[in-house]
Amino acid sequence: MLNKIWQFLKQLIQRLLGTTPPPAPPPQPRPTLTDAEYESKFMEILEGVNVGWSRGDVAGFLIAKRLRDSELAAWLRRFGTGLFEGEYDDTAPTDAVASLQELARRLELLGRIRSGELSEVAGDTGREILTRFPLPVVEDDAGGYGNVIEAVFVGDGLGVSGDGNRRDAEGA
């Protein structure tokens, strides 16, 4: 309160004496991030979305990291364009295709939360990846067809050592 009164009195005296304060310096522009920094931040978002982040979590992350939705979306467009211009072709190795399909799945998850321009670009990029590298379609036991996502399970799902876990469970 006293600060506002002081500022008012100071401005009043300056107006009466005809002096004006020097103009405030313009705000310095935010430094732009490198592609590697954008990629790192974006992968953090994809990891968060993979574990269940909501629209608010993504927005909070962007605020905390001082990122703009539009800046990250522009980077993702450039990344997607570079991805399809030659890094991978239709005869890519199986492990590279599996990595791209996992990336596409996470991009589509981000696209589903509808948090702005970034979500739209992520969803579009994910669908484009799956268009070029579709998941294999196989017939299931019921006679229907579906996409396959390969997974590896260790032990009986209770831990790394299946036998030790069985003994512990039977003893309890």
For each residue, the residues with C-beta under 8 A, 3 or more apart:
1: 4 5
2: 5 6
3: 6 7
4: 1 7 8
5: 1 2 8 9
6: 2 3 9 10
7: 3 4 10 11
8: 4 5 11 12
9: 5 6 12 13
10: 6 7 13 14
11: 7 8 14 15
12: 8 9 15 16
13: 9 10 16 17
14: 10 11 17 19 20 21
15: 11 12 18
16: 12 13
17: 13 14
18: 15
19: 14
20: 14
21: 14
22:
23:
24:
25:
26:
27:
28:
29:
30: 66
31:
32: 71
33: 37 38 41 71
34: 37 38
35: 38 39 75 78 79
36: 39 40
37: 33 34 40 41
38: 33 34 35 41 42 71 72 75 79
39: 35 36 42 43 75 79
40: 36 37 43 44
41: 33 37 38 44 45 65 67 72
42: 38 39 45 46 72 75 76 79
43: 39 40 46 47
44: 40 41 47 48 61
45: 41 42 48 49 53 58 61 72 110 118
46: 42 43 49 50 103 106 107 109 110
47: 43 44 50 51
48: 44 45 51 53 57 58 61
49: 45 46 52 53 58 106 109 110 113
50: 46 47 106 109
51: 47 48
52: 49
53: 45 48 49 57 58 61 113
54: 57 58 113
55: 58 59 113 114 115
56: 59 60
57: 48 53 54 60 61
58: 45 48 49 53 54 55 61 62 110 113 115 118 119
59: 55 56 62 63 115
60: 56 57 63 64
61: 44 45 48 53 57 58 64 65
62: 58 59 65 67 68 69 72
63: 59 60 66
64: 60 61
65: 41 61 62
66: 30 63
67: 41 62 71 72
68: 62 71 72
69: 62 72 73 115 116 117 118
70: 73 74 117 118
71: 32 33 38 67 68 74 75
72: 38 41 42 45 62 67 68 69 75 76 118
73: 69 70 76 77 116 117 118 120 121
74: 70 71 77 78
75: 35 38 39 42 71 72 78 79
76: 42 72 73 79 80 118 121 122 125
77: 73 74 80 81 121 125
78: 35 74 75 81 82
79: 35 38 39 42 75 76 82 83 125
80: 76 77 83 84 121 124 125 128
81: 77 78 84 85
82: 78 79 85 87
83: 79 80 87 88 125 129
84: 80 81 87 88 128 132
85: 81 82
86: 89
87: 82 83 84
88: 83 84 92 96 97 100 132 133
89: 86 92
90: 132
91:
92: 88 89 96 97 100 133
93: 96 97
94: 97 98
95: 98 99
96: 88 92 93 99 100
97: 88 92 93 94 100 101 133
98: 94 95 101 102 150
99: 95 96 102 103
100: 88 92 96 97 103 104 129 133
101: 97 98 104 105 129 130 133 135 149
102: 98 99 105 106
103: 46 99 100 106 107 126 129
104: 100 101 107 108 125 126 127 129 130 133
105: 101 102 108 109 126 149
106: 46 49 50 102 103 109 110 126
107: 46 103 104 110 111 122 123 125 126 129
108: 104 105 111 112 122 123 126 127 130
109: 46 49 50 105 106 112 113
110: 45 46 49 58 106 107 113 115 118 119 122 123 126
111: 107 108 114 119 120 122 123 124 126 127
112: 108 109 119 123
113: 49 53 54 55 58 109 110 119
114: 55 111 119
115: 55 58 59 69 110 118 119
116: 69 73 119 120
117: 69 70 73 120 121
118: 45 58 69 70 72 73 76 110 115 121 122
119: 58 110 111 112 113 114 115 116 122 123
120: 73 111 116 117 123 124
121: 73 76 77 80 117 118 124 125
122: 76 107 108 110 111 118 119 125 126
123: 107 108 110 111 112 119 120 126 127
124: 80 111 120 121 127 128
125: 76 77 79 80 83 104 107 121 122 128 129
126: 103 104 105 106 107 108 110 111 122 123 129 130
127: 104 108 111 123 124 130 131
128: 80 84 124 125 131 132
129: 83 100 101 103 104 107 125 126 132 133
130: 101 104 108 126 127 133 134 135
131: 127 128 134
132: 84 88 90 128 129
133: 88 92 97 100 101 104 129 130
134: 130 131 137 147
135: 101 130 147 148 149
136: 147 148
137: 134 145 146 147 148
138: 145 146 148
139: 143 144 145
140: 143 144 145 146
141:
142:
143: 139 140
144: 139 140
145: 137 138 139 140
146: 137 138 140
147: 134 135 136 137
148: 135 136 137 138
149: 101 105 135
150: 98
151:
152:
153: 157
154: 157 160 162
155: 158 159 160 161 162 165
156: 162 165 166
157: 153 154
158: 155 162 165 169
159: 155 162 164 165
160: 154 155
161: 155 164 165
162: 154 155 156 158 159 165 166
163: 166 167
164: 159 161 167 168
165: 155 156 158 159 161 162 168 169
166: 156 162 163 169 170
167: 163 164 170 171
168: 164 165 171 172
169: 158 165 166 172
170: 166 167
171: 167 168
172: 168 169
